[in-house]
Amino acid sequence: MFNLQRPSSFVTRFWTQRQQERAFTEAIQTIYPRWATRNRYWANAFFDEHFLLHRAAPLLAQYQLGKPGTESSQLANQWADQFRFNALRRQQLVDELTPVAANFLYLLKVEFNAREEQTRQGHWVLRLSDWTTRANGSKHYDN
């Protein structure tokens, strides 16, 4: 009876992992539309949600954990690995994409931090993704 009332460590770890994966996916899905609007060229060049949630997920998970590295260039190289470019063209595209990828990673880190703060505080915290800017520059809340 005691074992049924208390979840096993396996179930607890599994539940925690699923919650982290869900939060990770939600964070990407929250910031990607905003980023894609500003970077349509790259969004249309398969630097999209599918790429981020599948091919780049292991790299982004390491980034989420705060492990240091050159994530933006690694993310750009990961994107280029999808295609067959000659070496010169590949390097040109990676060089162009690296600062754009760095911007995406910055927005992702802000979103992760806001979610962690919300979890720690146990209450609602305003995130960057909660606000959008209209064409005239005024801000309004997204529902």
C-alpha positions, 0 to 999 in steps of 0.5 A: 500500500505504501508503494502505491501512495508514493511515486517511484523515482522512475515515475518522478524522473519521467514526469520531470523530463516530460515537463522539461521537454514540454517547456522546451517545445513551448518556449520554441513555439512561443518565440519562433513566430516573432523571430520568423517575422523578423527573419523571413529569409531564414525562416523560408530557408528551412530554419523553421520550427521543424528544424529547431524541434527535431534536428537542432533539439539536442544542441538547443537542449545543451544550450538550455542547460547552460553548457558553454560553447559556440552555439550560434555557429554550431546551430548555423552549421547544423542548419547547413548540414541539411543541404549539399552546398559546396564548401565556399557557399556553405561557409558563406551561408553559415557566416550569414546565419550565425548572427541571426542564430545568435539572436534566436538563441538570445530570445530563447534564453530570455524565454527560458529564464522567464519560465524558470523565474515563473516556476520559482516564484510560483506566480505569473511573470511577464515574458517577452513573448507576451507582448507584441509591437504594432506597426505604430509602435504601441504595445498590446497584450497577446491573449 
